């Protein structure tokens, strides 16, 4: 049995934004000469881990943020520290890296996660709009402060009125926010799960994932000493795996990118899920086909049940793709398939 599970999911995004820090993330597609939106693999991973911990009702691992005060009494941001503790499910599944406390500990995540990007560059778009923060409907309720540059003194109402009159100006109670990017279209993301390390932590101290003290703590909690292709390891007990597996299957499919701006909310509904032990079959099961209509190229989304992957199609998929196999319980069936594949692997007896 192959030690990998591959998953591809197709989502629909509608007039939304995947990142609000610097606006919508985009990259340039040179083949089709288009700017397209994406959500980074790191953002998708964080969203999956958040969904996982929410489903289990547990907290994410605490991260220590380190600062130094230099000779100028300025704060310097240093490397954050992960607890390197697989008892936290987001650490076990998401991995960790800790540098700077006299040692280096790192665990590669058993999940390899792609960016969420357009199914095809022609099947997603980026639009820009000018927004406004407007309180001009009730000027008496919303005061205006005016300061002269380089001073903290507020101008009096009389000084403001005199300035406006002399310079033929007004003070509207609105701010314009220009060039806000939004995206819509069909997007895919891919996940590869390495079952060899999913519930196993290496005990190798030459390139340590965990400390010797943590090894003894895990043994005391019932972790099983075993061996995989990478060497000796500790395996999470079966009863604990059985709690995590259904939550992991659900979070891989039902995660969301949420925004702190209500106007950017999109359901980002999942349209189809393909699961397989063969990565190539995923690319064929959910794909796009370039169509030349004589004027300019177009892309047609395709859901292919004969590509070799287990394919699950939801009802909303029929809004965008011609399909006859959509069902009300498609996502539940996809979760069940993932649970079956995750449970079937013999984690204790890999070698």
RAFEN-V146126 format. One line per field, one symbol per residue. burial: I if it has 16 or more other C-alpha atoms within 10 Angstrom, else O. A space follows every 50 residues. Layout:
burial: ???
This chain:
burial: OOOIIIIIIIIIIIIIIIIOOOOIIIOOOOOOOIIIIIIIIOIIIIIIII IIIOOOOOOOIOOOOOOOOOOOOOOOOOOOIIIIIIOIIIIIIIIIIIOO OOOOIIIOIIIIIIIIIIIIIIIIIIOOOOOOOOOOOOOOOOOOOOOOOO OOOOOOOOOIOOOOOOOOOOOOOOOOOOOIIIIIIIIIIIIIIIIIIIII IIIOOOOIIIIOOIIOOIOOOOIIIIIIOOOOIIIIIIOOIOOIIIIIII IIIIIIIIOOOOOIIIOIIIIIIIIIIOIOIIIIIIIIOOOOOOOOOIII IIIIIOIIIIIIIIIIIOOOOOIOOIOOOIIOIIIOIIIOIIOOIOIIOO O
